[in-house]
Amino acid sequence: MSIEKNVQIVKDFFAAMGSRDKQGLLALVAEDIEWIVPGEDWPLAGTHRGHAGLENLLQKANETVETSYPKPPEFVAQGDRVLVVGVATGKIKATNRAFKDDWVFDITVRNGKVTKIREYIDTQALARASEMAASPRL
């Protein structure tokens, strides 16, 4: 596929996520998609595989985080890779703590489908916002 088509597939993927179009999203990703979210002290961290893993990740994200994107992301592409550069702001629902996350998604598109996503995110900001307040000591 052309670089332009790969970028369009990624833009369509982000649009489907933004509108919570589950069927549209699944139509854009390979059956064996792999989505890697770095970090440890953050509920969404880990490697998520396949349609079931993707659905689980997005459900967990919906339950865990309120996110907004103050400006549209930038798309940079070469070959079958599309880098998406953006900023997210929001809060962790469990703690009501705000965060600002500068991020890059490294997305591979093959045969018209998103096959791999590797996030590069501010894991420290997200982990800090996820921390529960320490219990008072008696």
Secondary structure by P-SEA (a helix, b strand, c coil): ccaaaaaaaaaaaaaaaaacaaaaaaaacccbbbbbbbbcccccccccccaaaaaaaaaaaaacccccccbbbbbbbcccbbbbbbbbbbbccccccccccccccbbbbccccccbbbbbcaaaaaaaaacccccccc
